[in-house]
Amino acid sequence: HTMKLHTKFKRSTLTMLVLALALQLFAVNATYYTSLDGKSGTTLFSALTTVSATGYKSHSYDDLWTYFGTTDLNSSGKIWDMYSNCTFTLSTNQCGAYTDECDCYNREHSLPKSWFGGSTSNAPGNDLFHLVPTDGKVNGYRSNYPFGEVSAPTYTSGNGSKLGPNDPAKVPGYTDVVFEPVDEYKGDFARGYLAMVVRYAGSFAFTTGEGASIFNTSFTSAGGYGLTTYGINLLMK
């Protein structure tokens, strides 16, 4: 949960890195996924929920500021912000107050914490897998809105992230206000959401407010695994 992979490598370089990482993980964790062998569907889902909690370590919310220095720095050693093109220095530019875009970065719950009760005292409120550093101003615009795809934005950030009504022609099932990250990072956020579905199955009902657009029940192995039709359409796309 403390390692994130963003996609800015050349294909050949990425392939070699993935192969090297896979060999290392296999050597260290050869039996970690053994309980998943031969399983599928709801049985696999339930088994994976158990495995994902194995060895899990919860860090404090305040510690996230420090961990971002390991998980979310770009090749220039600056904060890797998926909501803007701003240049932030670790620690120096953390929020605090802000007025304009690029004033500071904060700790963004890509899955808004209000959807699961608002606590940052324990997981999932301090789970580094879905928490990312983002521009404070843009994060304010994102608010608690779900992700989606926007054709008529009311706001566009410096890197092209958009706020506006979801376009049902692009992702059917929802027409209210959404936030659309740029294409480069949609997969990162979708994988984060799906990981949360697996990790916290049966533990939380992520349905408060706008969260009900994506989640319709607590995460279980039944039906759509707690995802609405819109949630499935969006995350799988």
Stockholm file with secondary structure:
# STOCKHOLM 1.0

chainA/1-237         HTMKLHTKFKRSTLTMLVLALALQLFAVNATYYTSLDGKSGTTLFSALTTVSATGYKSHSYDDLWTYFGTTDLNSSGKIWDMYSNCTFTLSTNQCGAYTDECDCYNREHSLPKSWFGGSTSNAPGNDLFHLVPTDGKVNGYRSNYPFGEVSAPTYTSGNGSKLGPNDPAKVPGYTDVVFEPVDEYKGDFARGYLAMVVRYAGSFAFTTGEGASIFNTSFTSAGGYGLTTYGINLLMK
#=GR chainA/1-237 SS CCCCCCSCSCHHHHHHHHHHHHHHHHHHCTTTTGGGTTCCHHHHHHHHHHHHTTTCCCCCTTTHHHHHHHHSBCTTSSBCCSSCCCCCCTTTTBCSCCSSTTSCEEEEESSCGGGGTSCCSSTTTTCTTTEEEEEHHHHHHHTTCCBCCBSSCSEECTTSCEEEEBCTTTSTTCCSEEEECCHHHHHHHHHHHHHHHHHTTTTCCCCSGGGGGTBCSSCCSSTTTTBCHHHHHHHHC
#=GC SS_cons         CCCCCCSCSCHHHHHHHHHHHHHHHHHHCTTTTGGGTTCCHHHHHHHHHHHHTTTCCCCCTTTHHHHHHHHSBCTTSSBCCSSCCCCCCTTTTBCSCCSSTTSCEEEEESSCGGGGTSCCSSTTTTCTTTEEEEEHHHHHHHTTCCBCCBSSCSEECTTSCEEEEBCTTTSTTCCSEEEECCHHHHHHHHHHHHHHHHHTTTTCCCCSGGGGGTBCSSCCSSTTTTBCHHHHHHHHC
//
